[in-house]
Amino acid sequence: MKRPISLLLLLFFFCGYCQVSKRTAAIIKPLEKTRLFYSSEDKEIKKIEELLFKDASPEDLVYLAEKGKTVHVKAVAIDVLAHKKEGGKMLDVFKKNLYSKDKLDYRGGCIVSEHLLSAYIFEGVSAGDHFSEIEKENLHREMIAIALNAKPVNGELLEALAYDLPTDHDTYAKIRKLVMDTKSPILLVNLAKYKNPDDIELIKSFGKQAYPAIQEFPDPKFLPIMKERITDSSDFAFMVALAEFCSEEAKEIVIKAIEYNKKINKEKDCDGNCLTFLYQQISIKRCALYDSALADLWVTDKIISFDILGAYEKTHTQKETAKFLLDGFLKPGKAEIIAVNAYDMDHLEEDGSGEMIFDDNLRLVTLLEKTKKISKEVYEKAVRNSLQYLDDLDLNRFISKLKDNDSVLQNRDVLLDRVRDNDNAYGALTIMDGLKMLKDKNLFDDGAAIIVSRKAEFKKVPVWEKEYKNFIKENNVKE
């Protein structure tokens, strides 16, 4: 009985792909099982691609790309068609999948992204070196024309292709009608690229969703509504749109945005990072009109970028710059120092500050070195302030990078207070690592005595107690 059942199942399988060869049907069978995502780096998928490339006909692949049992079967067929340089077949497959709802979870490296199958076909043309640049351009142009002229229009597909939509005069009317019909904020950005004043009211009608379009078309007529909607300034899209303007009217809105975000940040637990992000959004286009507003954030909130400091130096005397730096350093808390605008990574290599992006201590030391060149007195006060607010784990790294033990040792009281007043005893041991680097026996002995005086606290946690005993033993400390 088992044999007839097996034969029926086999017959059923091949019937499902009766339009393709038995060999092709057998090759793609493993792709019928459930997969979390699709990746061209998957060894099994690579093997299937190789076999299909060798044995499957273009007609088989076109059939699978349209009627494959799973989206993964369709995707591998599309990839192989591209490898075979079957541009005409890719175009046919695009037409056949124009209204497909299939979506592919594609993994590239560690990132998984969702692709509409028809958009995946479009992207497949440019993936790799299968087609010449002219062939890619022609295929993309034909696919876009098909998508734009389809009746009904597949709005989701056009949104996926938005970056590649043309901005020629002939396409304008189609894009505008699509925006009117679909109310798509994504396609609105494409419409904004035409920078047609007649579209301003239409763009305004999208409310909060209009900001990406305003970023593309920063006409002064948008500023009044942005001023009215200052509560939107906590949104990234609002601020990067505002950054595109560089005028006195826009500067007023920037100042109001800073004030508003300071107010709402009091209710947020973001340790100043909220303002740091806002700072970078404002400065992304390097509008000099905004420099003074950003410089004020150093004095009020201890946030500064090297770009703004450089601009301040150019417009102020050395004495004024020294006072400016001192006013910021004397504020309580850690300094937030921006080496490279997080939203402007194109300048990462050219300004040579890549290493500082992930190193708080290096940024702080760099700012202190700049301060030292301006005023030795301010530098010494800045070092003292910095020692007060460094994280426990950062102290030894800071001392190592600063390479100025003499200036650090002028602040023995601050260092010992950090050992004495640390919230937990284990943190005090971390501070002792920094003191040891200074190679001052008297200072280290005084710190060790404080550690011994806190012996009872270490007994509260077994790990702490173990570290305490190791510290005593390694440093020959008398209890």
NUBAPA-14862 format. One record per residue: z negated, y, x negated of N, C-alpha, C in turn; residue in three letters. Coordinates in steps of 0.2 Angstrom, whole numbers, plus 5000, padded with zeros to 4 digits. Last residue first. Example, Ala and Ser with C-alpha at 12.3 -4.5 7.8 and 13.67 -1.06 7.14 Angstrom:
<rs>
496549894936496449954932496150004936SER 496149724934496149784938496149844934ALA 
</rs>
This chain:
<rs>
471952324771471752334778471052354778GLU 473152374760472452354761472252374768LYS 474752314757474352364760473652334762VAL 475952254751475252254748474852304751ASN 477152244758476952304754476252314751ASN 477152114763477752134759477552204755GLU 475952114771476052074765476552094760LYS 476152214780475552214776475652174770ILE 477352164786477352234783476752234778PHE 476952044792477452044786477452104783ASN 475952084801475752044795476252044790LYS 476852154810476352184806476152154800TYR 477652044814477952104810477452144806GLU 476651984822477051944816477351994811LYS 476452074831475852054827476152024821GLU 477652074838477352134835476852114829TRP 477651954844478151974839477952034835VAL 476551954852476551904846477051924841PRO 475752094857476352064858476452014851VAL 474452144854474652144861475252094862LYS 474252174841474052104844474252094851LYS 474552304839475052254837474852184840PHE 473452374842474052374847474552324845GLU 472552354832472452324838473052324843ALA 473152434822473152354821473052324828LYS 473152564819473452544825473452464826ARG 472752574806472352604811472552584818SER 473852534799473252494799472852514805VAL 474652644801474852584804474252534805ILE 474052734794474052744801474252684804ILE 474252684781473552684784473552694791ALA 475552704780475352634780474652634783ALA 475652844778475952814784475652744785GLY 475052854766474752884772474952854778ASP 475852784758475252754759474852784765ASP 477052864759477052794762476352764763PHE 476552974753476752984760476752914763LEU 476352924740475752954744475952964751ASN 477552884736477052834737476452864741LYS 479152904741478552944739477952904741ASP 480352854744480052834738479552884736LYS 481152854756481052924752480652914746LEU 481152734761481752754758481652814754MET 479952724768479952694762480552714758LYS 480152804779479752834774479752794767LEU 480952704786481252774784480852804778GLY 480052614789480652594785480952654782ASP 479252674797478952664790479552644786MET 479852674809479852734806479652724798ILE 479552544812480252564811480352624807THR 478252554815478452514809479152524807LEU 478352624827478052654821478152614815ALA 478852524835479252584834478952624827GLY 477652454837478252424834478752474831TYR 476752534844476652524837477252494833ALA 477552654855477252594853477252574846ASN 477652794854477452764860477252694859ASP 476952874839477452834842477252804849ASN 476052954833476052964840476652924843ASP 476052904819475452914823475552914830ARG 477352924815477052854815476452854819VAL 477553054818478053004822477752934821ARG 476753114810476553114817477053064821ASP 477353094798476753054799476553054806LEU 478453174799478553104798477953064800LEU 477853304801478253274806478353194805VAL 477253314788476853314794477253284800ASP 478253314779477853254779477453254786ARG 479453394776479153384783478753324784ASN 479953394764479553454766479253444773GLN 480653274764479953274762479553334763LEU 481953324767481553284772480853284770VAL 482253394755482253424762481853384767SER 482253284746481853344745481753384752ASP 483253194750482553174751482153234751ASN 484653194755484253254753483553244754ASP 485653114761485553114754485253174752LYS 486053084774485953154772485853164765LEU 486152944775486752984775486653054773LYS 484752904774485252874769485852914769SER 484152974785483952984778484452964773ILE 484852904795484952974794484752994787PHE 484352774794485052784793485252864792ARG 483052794796483252774790483952784788ASN 483152844810482852884805483052854798LEU 483552764820484052804817483752844811ASP 482552694827483052654823483552704819LEU 481952804834481652774828482052734824ASP 483052954836482752884838482452844832ASP 482553114832482953054830482652994834LEU 481653224833482053194839482453134838TYR 481153274821480753264827481053224833GLN 482253284813481753234811481253214817LEU 482853404818483153334819482653274818SER 481953494814482053484821482353414822ASN 482153494800481453474803481553464810ARG 483453524799483253464797482553444800VAL 483353654803483753614807483553534805ALA 482653714793482353714800482753664804LYS 483653704783482953674782482653664789GLU 484753784789484753704787484153674787TYR 484153904788484353874795484353804794VAL 484153924774483553924778483653894785GLU 485453914770485053864768484353864772LYS 486853944780486253964778485753914776SER 488153884778488053944781487453984780ILE 487953764772488453804769488453874772LYS 487153704781486853724775487353764771LYS 487953674792487453724793487253754786THR 488753574787489053634788488553694789LYS 487653484786488053504780488453564781GLU 487353464800486853494795487253514789LEU 488553404804488353474807487853504802LEU 488453284797489053334796488853404798THR 487353234802487353254795487853294794VAL 487853204815487253254814487253274807LEU 488853114813488953174816488453234815ARG 488053014807488553044803488753114806LEU 487252974818486953004812487453044808ASN 488152924828487852984829487553014823ASP 489652854827489052864822488752924823ASP 490852844833490352794835489752804830PHE 491552954827491552944834491052894837ILE 491652954813491052994817491052974824MET 492852894810492152864808491652894812GLU 493852994813493752934817493052894816GLY 494153114808493453104810493353044814SER 495453164804495053114799494353104801GLY 496353224811495753264809495253224805ASP 497353124814497553184810496953234808GLU 496753024821496953014814497053084810GLU 496453094833495953054830496153044822LEU 497253154842497053194836496553154832HIS 497453074853497953084848497853114842ASP 496353074861496353034855496953034851MET 495653154871496253184866496253144860ASP 494553124877495153124881495753144877TYR 493553144867493653074870494253074874ALA 493753244854493753244861493953174863ASN 492653214840493353214843493353204850VAL 491353254839491853254833492553254835ALA 490053324846490653294847491153304841ILE 488353304848488853334844489453294845ILE 486853344854487453304856488053334853GLU 485253334847485853374848486453324850ALA 483753284856484353274852484953314853LYS 482453404860482853354861483453344856GLY 482253584861482053524861482553464862PRO 483153704851483053674857482753604857LYS 483453734838482753744840482553724847LEU 484753724837484353674834483653674836PHE 485253844844485353774846484853724844GLY 484753944835484553944842484653874845ASP 485453904823484753904824484453894831LEU 486753944826486553874825485853864826LEU 486654084828486854034834486653964833PHE 486254124816485754124822485954084827LYS 487454094809486754064807486254064813ALA 488354174815488454104816487754064814THR 487854304811487854284818487954204819GLU 488054294797487354294800487354284807LYS 489454284797489054224794488254234797GLN 490154344812489954354805489554294803THR 491454274822490754304821490654304814HIS 492654204824492554264827491854304827THR 492554094816493154134815493054204818LYS 491454024821491454054814491954104813GLU 491953984833491454024833491354064826TYR 492853884829493153944832492653994832ALA 491953794824492453824819492753884822GLY 491253754835490953784830491453824825LEU 492353694842492053754845491653794839ILE 492553584834493053634835492853694838ASP 491353514834491553544828492153594829PHE 490453544849490953514845491153554839SER 488753534856489253564852489853524849ILE 487353554865487953524865488453564861ILE 486053614869486153584863486753534862LYS 486053694880485953624881486053584875ASP 486053834876485653814882485553744882THR 486853834864486153874864485753854870VAL 487853754867487453744862486753774862TRP 488453824878488153754879487753734873LEU 489153924873488453944876488053874877ASP 490353874869489853884864489153894867ALA 490953864881490753804878490253814873LEU 491154004884490753964889490553894886ALA 491954024873491354064873490854024878SER 493153954875492753944869492053964870ASP 494153974884493553944887493053934881TYR 495154044878494754074883494154044885LEU 495753944871495253984867494854024872ALA 496053784876496153844878495553894875CYS 496153644873496053694868496153764870ARG 496253544882496853584881496753634875LYS 494953494883495553454881496153484879ILE 493853564886494153584880494753544878SER 493453504898493553584898494053594892ILE 493153384894493653394899493853464899GLN 492053404886492653374883493253384888GLN 491053444895491253494889491953464887TYR 490953334903491153394906491453444900LEU 490253254894490953234896491253294899PHE 489153324892489553314886490253294888THR 488553324905488753384902489253374896LEU 488153184905488653214910488953274908CYS 487353164894488053144893488453174899ASN 486053204897486453254894487253234893GLY 485553084902485353104896485753154893ASP 485653044915486253034911486153064904CYS 485153034929484853004923485452994918ASP 485153184940485453124937485153104931LYS 484653304944484553244948484853174946GLU 485153384935484453374935484253324939LYS 486453394938486253344932485553334932ASN 486653494946486653424949486453374944ILE 486553604937486153594943486053524945LYS 487653584929486953584926486453574932LYS 488653594938488553524935487853524931ASN 488653734940488553684946488353614943TYR 488953784928488253804931488153744937GLU 490153734926489653714921488953724924ILE 490853794936490853724936490253694931ALA 490753924933490453904939490353824939LYS 491553924921490853944921490453924927ILE 492853884927492553844922491753864921VAL 493053994935492953934938492553884933ILE 493254094925492754104930492554034933GLU 494454034919493854044915493254054920LYS 495454064929495153994928494553994924ALA 495554204927495354174934495054104933GLU 495954204914495354234915495054204922GLU 496754044909496754114912496054144913SER 497453914909497153954903497154024905CYS 497453754916497553824917497253854911PHE 497153624913497853644912497953724913GLU 495853614917495953624910496653644908ALA 495953584930495753644929495853664921LEU 496253444928496753494932496553564930ALA 495053404923495653394919496253434922VAL 494253424934494153464928494753454923MET 494653344945494653414946494653454939PHE 494553214939495253244941495253314942ALA 493153194937493653204932494253234933PHE 492053284947492553234947492953244941ASP 491253394948490953334944491453274944SER 491953484955491953494948491653434944SER 491853494968492253434966492253434958ASP 491153604971490753544971491153484969THR 492053704971491753694965491353634965ILE 493153744980492853674980492553654974ARG 493453874978493053854984492753784984GLU 494153854966493553894966493153884972LYS 495253784971494753754967494153794966MET 495853884979495553824983495053784978ILE 496253974969495753994974495453934978PRO 497153904961496453914958496053934964LEU 498453884965497953824967497253844965PHE 499153984961499053984968498553924970LYS 499453954947498953994949498753994956PRO 499953784945500153854947499553894949ASP 500153664937499553704937499753774939PRO 500653514940500953584942500453634942PHE 499853414935500553414933500853484935GLU 498653454941498653444934499353444931GLN 499053434954498853504952498853504944ILE 499053304955499653334956499553404953ALA 497653274953498153244948498853284949PRO 497153344965497053364958497553334953TYR 497253294978497853334975497753354968ALA 496253234984496753194981497353224977GLN 495553334990495253304984495853264980LYS 496953384999496253394997496053374990GLY 498253385003497953325001497253324999PHE 498753515005498553475011498253405009SER 499253554992498553574995498253535000LYS 500453504993500053484988499353494990ILE 501053585003500953515004500453484999LEU 500953714997500553705003500453625004GLU 501853684986501153704985500753694991ILE 503253674987502753614988502053624987ASP 503853784983503853764991503453704992ASP 503853784970503353824973503353814981PRO 504053644961504353684966503853724970ASN 503853554950503553614950503953664955LYS 504153424949504753464950504553534950TYR 502953354948503353364942503953414943LYS 502553334961502253394957502653414951ALA 503153214964503353274967503153334963LEU 502253134957502953134955503253204958ASN 501053154964501153174957501853184954VAL 501353094976501353174976501353194968LEU 501252964973501952994973501953074973LEU 499852964974500252944968500952974967ILE 499552994987499353044981499753024975PRO 500652975000500352944994500252994989SER 501052985013500453015011500152995005LYS 502252935017501752885015501152915014THR 503053045022503052985026502452935024ASP 502953135011502753155018502653095023MET 503353065001502653095001502453105008VAL 504653035005504152985004503453005004LEU 505153165004505153135011504653075010LYS 505053184990504753234995504653195002ARG 505953094985505253094984504853134989ILE 507153134991506953064993506153064991LYS 507353264985507253254992506953184994ALA 507453224971506853264974506753254981TYR 508553154966507953114968507453154972THR 509453254962509653214967509053174970ASP 508753314951508853354957508953304963HIS 507653204943508253234943508353264950ASP 506553124938506453194941507053234942THR 506352944942506653004939506453074942PRO 504952844939505352874944505652934940LEU 503952794931504652784928505152814933ASP 502752804937502852834930503552834928TYR 502952734949502852804949503052834942ALA 502952604952503452624947503452694946LEU 501852584961501852554954502352574949ALA 502452664971501852684967501752654961GLU 503452584974503652644972503052674968LEU 502652474980503152464974503252534971LEU 502152534991501652504986502052494979GLU 503252564999502852624996502352594990GLY 504652515001504052484999503652534995ASN 505552575015505352585008504752545007VAL 506552465026506052525025505952525017PRO 507752515014507552535021507252475024LYS 507852584998507752525002507552555009ALA 508052674988508552674994508352624999ASN 507052654979507152714982507552714988LEU 507452524974506752534977506752604981ALA 508752544969508652494975507952514978ILE 508352634959508852654964508752614970ALA 507652554951507352614954507752634960ILE 508652464947508052444951507652494954MET 509452544940509752514946509152484950GLU 508652594929508952634934509152604940ARG 508352464923507852504926508052554931HIS 509652434918509252394923508752434927LEU 509852544909510352534915509952484920ASN 508852534900508852594904509352584910GLU 509152404895508452414898508552474903LYS 510352424889510252374895509652394898GLU 509952514879510452544885510452494891ILE 509152444871508852504875509352524880GLU 509452264875509552324871509252384875SER 508252134878508852184880508852244876PHE 507252074872507752034875508352074877HIS 506052114865506652134863507252094866ASP 504652144876504952114871505652144869GLY 504852214892504452174888504852144882ALA 505752274900505652314894505152274889SER 505852184911506452204907506352234901VAL 504652164916504852114912505552134908GLY 504452274924504152274917504452224913GLU 505152224935505352284932505052294925PHE 504252114938505052104936505252164932ILE 503152174941503152134935503852124933TYR 503552234953503352284947503352244941ALA 503552124961504152154960504152204954SER 502152084960502652044957503352074956LEU 500952194955501452174961501952144958LEU 499652154945500352174945500652154951HIS 498052184938498452164944499152194944GLU 497352134922497652184927498052154932SER 496152104911496552074916496752124921VAL 495952114893495952144900496452114905ILE 495952054881495352044885495352074892CYS 497552014881496952014877496352004881GLY 498052024897498352044890497752054886GLY 498351934911497851944906498251964899ARG 498651974928498951964921498451974916TYR 498851924943498251944939498451924931ASP 500051974954499951934948499351964944LEU 500451954971500151994965499951954960LYS 501651964984501351924979501051974973ASP 502352024994501652044993501352004988LYS 504052074992503552024991502852054991SER 505152154994504552164999504052114998TYR 505952114983505852184985505252204989LEU 506351994978505652004979505452084981ASN 507752014978507451954982506751964983LYS 507852114968508052124975507752074980LYS 507452044957507052104959507252124967PHE 508351944956507751924958507351984960VAL 509452024953509551984959508751964961ASP 509052074940509152114946509152084952LEU 509051954933508351994934508452044940MET 510351924933509951884937509251914938LYS 510752024924511052024931510651984936GLY 510151984912509952054916510252054923GLY 509651874904509951864911509851934915GLU 509051834892509451894893509851894899LYS 508151734892508851714892509351774892LYS 506951804894507151774887507851754886HIS 507151834907507151894902507351864895ALA 506951704912507551744913507651804908LEU 505651684908506151644905506851684906VAL 504951774917504951784909505451744906ASP 505251724929505451784928505451794920ILE 504651594928505351594929505651664927ALA 503251644927503551614922504351604922VAL 503151694940503051744934503451704928ALA 503251584949503751644949503751684943LYS 502151514945502851484944503351544944VAL 501151604949501251594942501951554940HIS 501251614962501451674959501551654952VAL 501851454968501351494966501651554963THR 503151394972502551384976501951424974LYS 504551504971504051464968503451454972GLY 505551584976505251534981504751484978LYS 505951674966505951694973505551644977GLU 505951604955505651674955505651694962ALA 506651484958505951484957505551554957LEU 507951534959507651504964506851504964TYR 508151584945508151624951507851604957VAL 508051454939507551504938507551564943LEU 509151394944508551364945507951414944ASP 510151474938510051474945509451444947GLU 510051454924509851524927509751514935PRO 509251294922509851334923509651404925SER 508151224910508251254916508851294917ALA 507951184896508251144901508451174908ASP 507451294888507951244885508351204891LYS 506651364896507151404892507751354889PHE 505751264900506251294904506851334901LEU 505151244887505551194891506051214896LEU 504551374885505051344880505451284883GLU 503751384896504251434895504751404890GLU 502851274894503251274900503851324899ILE 502151324882502551264882503051254888LYS 501551444888502051444882502551384882LYS 500651384896501251424899501751434894ILE 499851324887500151284892500751314895GLU 499351434880499751384876500151334881LYS 499451604884499251534886499651474883ASP 500151714883499851684877499551614878GLU 500451764895501051734891500751704884SER 499451724908499451754901500051724898SER 498651744923499251724920499251764913TYR 497051684931497551734928498151704925PHE 496551574936496251634937496651694936LEU 497551454945497351484939497051554941ARG 497751294953497451364953497351384946THR 499351214950498651214951498351284950LYS 500651234947500451234954499751234955GLU 501051214934500851284936500651294943LEU 501351084932500751104930500551174933PRO 502751084937502251054941501551084939LYS 503851134929503451184932502851154936ILE 504451014925504251054920503651104923ILE 504950954937504350924933504050964928ALA 505951044941505351034945504751004942ALA 506851024930506451084931505851084935THR 507150894933506850904927506550974927ARG 507750904945507150864945506850874938LYS 508351064949508451004946507750964945SER 508151144965508151144958508251074955VAL 508051124978508551174976508651174968GLN 506951054981507551024981508151064979CYS 505551074979505951104975506651074975TYR 505050994989504851064989505251104984GLY 505450874985505850904991505650974991CYS 504650834975505350854973505650884979PHE 503450804983503450854978504150884976PHE 503950704992503650764995503750824989PHE 504150604982504650624986504550694989LEU 502750584978503250604973503850634977LEU 502250544990501950604987502450634982LEU 502950424992503050474997502750544994LEU 502550344981503250364981503350424986LEU 501150334984501350364978502050394978SER 501350254996501050324996501250364990ILE 501950134990502350174995502050244996PRO 500750094982501450114979501850154984ARG 499750064990499650124986500350144983LYS 500049944996500050005000500050064996MET 
</rs>
